[in-house]
């Protein structure tokens, strides 16, 4: 870290010598935002390597040189989100196929079996269905294999290379089961776990755990879902056993082939046990995380939580989400509020920031994340619900008169060029 007397000019000079190598989709909103932020601070444009290039077999070093990285220059590697691109999604499912089975060093809980695994050939034959969930556990296996390859090739090409967010830590953040464990072990407030994942083998096992723990309201999450994908707010009546599931998840069930599961992007309330059983069984098969349902504060009857950006040991942009349902993701008609508009007290907002900083400290080789924070409306205590390594696409919010990407990169400069680095492979 630079001393207070260190010159920003020195940091700028070092940043010019350490170009950012951005692994991302070309020309999407994220890539454009990062490029504009670098330009606004008079820094070189990022060297962009696309997921398509890497998944087609081009090595990281070769792709970087093709994109304009000068030979002999060691970059700072920033890995951005792989989503919202069907060709990449399909290729990651193919990379997770049994054809490519290996040690899976970066895959958390690597001994778990993915259900209905596809061969690489069958994966490449998949057709695009915008709301359909396509083999999420095999996709995550493929993504972790790509992260492992990026890490290996980076250190082979540039011995002292640094990552914005460490590939191994990205894999942990992405898996809600092991992320919860990492945070809990670091002393971060997280909602109480219902049970270890291996005990949640299906609908009956989950309900039995709820009865044993007397935890009758839980959030069930697909372990590696995002954007409310595979979330069920689930509760049972301890006296009658009646159940309610609030979710965007839906299914088409067939007798002689696996069902089709998809996100309707519309929150539904279900009470039919067979329908609920099917959805919970799907989550358990691919990987489920189950935790206590935290009662949130509300505004005009709309439950509130928040996304807090953290970068280089500081809290930045905050957006409060007021949901139409317990699931508050913004694309589900939730309302975007400023902290002031939300009516949340300074004590609550400060507690959320404190806990978000603590959560980021649990990932010492990573610089930034968008962290979802819940507040218990009874105690005011803050809990970390999610750590998103790509959670800095926060629209229409300024902090210190800067957009999120410019603020992050300015923090990078003020902090000194990423002092922490991942361990070599």
Secondary structure by P-SEA (a helix, b strand, c coil): cccccccaaaaaaaaaabbbbcccccccaaaaaaaaaaaaacccccccccaaaaaacccaaaaaaaaccccccccbbbbccccccaaaaaaaaaaacccccccccccccccccccccccaaaaaacccccccccaaaaaaaaaaaaaaaaaaaaaaacccccccccaaaaaaaacaaaaaaaaaaaccccccccccccccccaaaaaaaaaaacccbbbbccccccccccccccccccccccccccccbbbbbbccbbbbbbbccbbbbbccaaaaaaaaaaaaaabbbbbccccccccccbbbbbbbbbccccccbbbbbbcccccccccccbbbbccccccccaaaaaaaaaaaaaaaaacccccccbbbbbbcccccbbbbcccccccccccccccccccaaaaaaaaaaaacccccccccc
